[in-house]
């Protein structure tokens, strides 16, 4: 290959690099997600605004969900893949400099399950509203969310979190206010 043709190939290489969805990592402490196809920028802007609004209305256990884009920033007018993650487990935190507080494992499991449920419901709403599908992963467990719901693998992922917490979906959400108050110094 002629070295002078390299500059002409760079745009093609860049385009191909964004023609596939971003890879999911296998973090066992975070629910990671990505769109299965490119999303129109108008929908990406709406979902990013909704994620920000949800974070203000419902205090996250560890950190708010942030929606990221591959293939250009949200708001540039171009279609793009979307991805993000929900850190599920707090483990321990530092309420004051030099002072650490451990979270009781059962409390951490309950809040992790509640936040995973919330994220999956959020992705399902977006799938229905914008006719897109999502891949989700927690550790090695993978699943899919579409406008019609979660697949068996995504339901299994949530069932595993339910088993670890010892709670049903309704119970996990009911425990949130008490646990949020118990660990209010985490913010």
CORDA-V572699 format. One record per backbone hydrogen bond with DSSP energy under -1.0 kcal/mol. NH is the residue of the N-H (numbers start at 1). CO is the residue of the C=O. Records with the same first field share a line. If there is no record, write none. Layout:
# CORDA-V572699
NH->CO, CO
This chain:
# CORDA-V572699
5->2
6->3
9->5
10->6
13->9
14->10
15->11
16->12
17->13
19->16
31->86
32->137
33->84
34->135
35->82
36->133
39->80
44->40
45->41
46->42
47->43
48->44
49->45
50->46
51->47
52->48
53->49
54->50
55->51
56->52
57->53
58->54
68->83
70->81
76->73
80->39
81->70
83->68
84->33
86->31
88->29
89->29
92->90
93->101
99->96
101->93
103->91
108->104
109->105
110->106
111->107
112->108
113->109
114->110
115->111
116->112
117->113
118->114
119->115
120->116
121->117
122->118
123->119
124->120
125->121
126->122
127->123
128->124
129->125
130->126
131->127
134->145
135->34
136->143
137->32
138->141
139->27
141->138
143->136
145->134
146->149
149->146
151->144
155->151
156->152
157->153
158->154
159->155
160->156
161->157
162->158
163->159
164->160
165->161
166->162
167->162
172->168
173->169
174->170
175->171
179->175
180->176
181->177
182->178
183->179
184->181
186->183
187->184
